[in-house]
Amino acid sequence: MNIAFFLVPKRDVAYIKYESTMRQALEKMEYHRYTSVPLVDQDGKYAGTLTEGDLLWKIKNTSGLTFQNTSNVMIADIPLNRKNKPIHIDAEMEDILSKSLEQNFVPVVDDEDHFIGIIRRREIIAYCFKHMEIEGHL
């Protein structure tokens, strides 16, 4: 089965522009109650995944950093601890099962590596559950 069926398109995804500030990221993640979000660069390409842990480590390791001055910290200055690689839109569902074990979503890019959306772990689990039911394993 092609993964496009499970794609949450970019327009429906809470992503952060790589050129944003730490404060903008914190506010967006708090508003949506997300623990991680995709980063998209100025050319629309997937630039990585920002996690709560990345933000916490930046706060811990930056002397004098408070919420008030997080608007002075650029996302580019925050080390990303996870190297989530995107998959291409023509990938098959089986190609992303292992990726879903360690991340809440799998970023999806087109043939020119532009970010086009995500596949959430819940859709991957639902797909597997359905197949297990069909095969009589449940």
N, C-alpha and C positions, 0 to 999 in steps of 0.2 A: 504494500500500500504506500502510495506517495505521501510524503509528509505535508504537502500543501493543504490537505484536508484538515489538518490540525493547527494550521498557522493562525496565530493572533497577529493581525497586520499592524505595522508600525503605528498607524494612526490611533490604534487602540492600546498602545503600550506606553507605560510611563517610563520613558528613557531620559537620560541626562546628556546634554551636550558636553563634549569633552572640554569645551572652552568655558564651562560654568565655574562657579565658586563652590567651595565646600559648604557654605551656608545654603546655597540654592539646592544642593544635593540633599543636605539634611532635611530641609523643609519639604522637598518633594517626597523623600522616603518616608518621613513622618506622616504626611498627608495621606499617602496611599497605604501606609503600614507595611511597606516592603522591607525586606532584609537585604535585598540586592537588586540592582537595576543595570540594564545595559548602558554603555557609554557609546555615543555616536559622534564622530568628528565632523568638522565643518564641511567635508565633502560627502557626508551621509554614510560613511563607512563605519562598520562596527569597530570600536576602539578598545573594548574590554568590558569587564563587569566590575562595578563598584559595589562593595559589600559594607555592611555595618562594621565589620571587623576592620576593614581598611580605614574607615573613619575613626574608629576608636584607637587604633594604633597610631594614627597621625596625631590625635589629641595627646595621647600618652607620651609620644616621643618629641613633641614640639613644646619647648618651654614657653610658658606665658600664653599659650593658645586657649582662648575662651570662646564661648558661643558668640559673643559680641564681635570678636575679630575674625571669625571664620569666613567672613565676606572678603577678607584679604588673602585667603588661601585658594589657589586655583586647583582644580581637579588634577591637572597635569603634575602638580607637586605632591600628590598622594600616591605612594607606592601601592600597586594592586597585588594582593597576595595570591589571587587565583588567576590562572591563565586559561580561562574558558575559551575554547576555540569554537567558532561558529561552524554550522554546517551549511551546505548549499541547498537551495530549494529543490534540486532534483534528487536529493538523497532519499533513501528508503527508510521506513520506520525502524527497521532492524539496525540501521547505522547509528541511531541515536540512543538506543537503550542504555549503553554503558555510560554515555554522557549524563543521562538523567539520574544516575546513582549519586552523583556528587554535586549537583546544582539544581536549583529550583526551576530553571528554565534553560532552554537551549536556544541561543541566538541563531537566526537564519539570515543568510545573505544571498544575493542574486549572483549572476555570472560575473558581474563587475565588482563583487564584494561590497555592494551597498547593503546596509542593514534594511531588511524588509519586514522583520517581525520576530516573534519568538514562538516556541512550542513549550507550553507549561508541563511540568512534571505530572500534574493531575491527568492531563489528556493521555500521556504516555502510559500511566498506570491503568487508566480506564481501557485503553486499547489492549493491554496485556490481560487484564481481567476478563474482558469480553472473549478473547481468544481461548483463555483457560476454560471458560464456561462452555464455549462451543465444542471444545475438545473433550469435555467431560471431566476435567481435572478439579472442578469445584462442585 
